[in-house]
């Protein structure tokens, strides 16, 4: 983030660990207040496998959890490759 020269607006946690591991999110964000990123511990603990903000409204850089469906993404990509191979 230091290389972004203040351009970062948000941090997104997704995928299995990002969606379901509040402790991991907390450890990743520890000591990031210097750049305007902070977590709301209650929000962070409450959001698991669902979409939601986990930073305080006053944070300069917001933090969100956004679920992803990796299996569906991989299946669609495989189907596209299969269609190309059989055409």
Secondary structure by P-SEA (a helix, b strand, c coil): cccccccccccccccccccccaaaaaaaaccccccccccaaaaaaaccccccccccccccbbbbbbbbaaaaaaaaaaaaaaaaaac
